[in-house]
Amino acid sequence: MKVSREQAARNRDRVIAAAARLFRERGFDHVAVADVMKSAGLTHGGFYGQFDSKADLAAEACRRSVAKTLERWDKLAGESADEPLAAVIDAYLSPQHRDDPGRGCLLAALGPEIARQDPTLRHIVTEGLRALIDGLGKLIPNRSKAARRRKALALFSGMVGAIVLARAVDDPALSEEILRATEATLTPQVS
């Protein structure tokens, strides 16, 4: 049965959303196309009508993940007009973000794997990182553009590293300590 263009677009969107979540939860190599399609509530047969390959889907999923992170940051900043950057840091370094990689930051979930992917995917992630750094930089007050960029790079590196470490350890108290220590260290640097 033929589906309308609108339904095909909705199906494609569901597949990308499912892939973005699954890749962040399990990694690129531990997610099959069939897993993605099942999670999206679609049959495996429709995949190649939407995407050229799993690599094509991974690229779209990475773009989606970065866009969703930027949307969350914009929302947090808008809700916390007095301290927008502190609100973003607080949410990023939260137990909720640590415990739900499927809905969290692409780089914290897949950074080391991305380094081993093909150049096309790495380029897409590079452009996504630039957008994330620009997004953070806009929240840093009272500095030149170059100084905001340096500060955003350092802040984001610390934030990603803290989530990676907090997820890696098997001691809940140490995991929480990593998050709180990083937040305490980064937040005073905001102004």
Salt bridges, closest charged atoms under 4 A:
ASP13 OD1 - ARG64 NH2 2.23
GLU25 OE1 - ARG21 NH1 3.35
ASP35 OD2 - ARG26 NH1 3.58
GLU60 OE2 - ARG63 NH1 2.78
GLU71 OE1 - LYS68 NZ 3.63
GLU79 OE2 - LYS75 NZ 3.90
ASP99 OD1 - ARG98 NE 2.69
GLU127 OE2 - ARG130 NH1 2.56
ASP134 OD1 - ARG149 NH1 3.82
GLU176 OE1 - ARG98 NH1 3.55
GLU176 OE2 - ARG180 NH1 2.83
GLU183 OE1 - ARG180 NH2 2.65
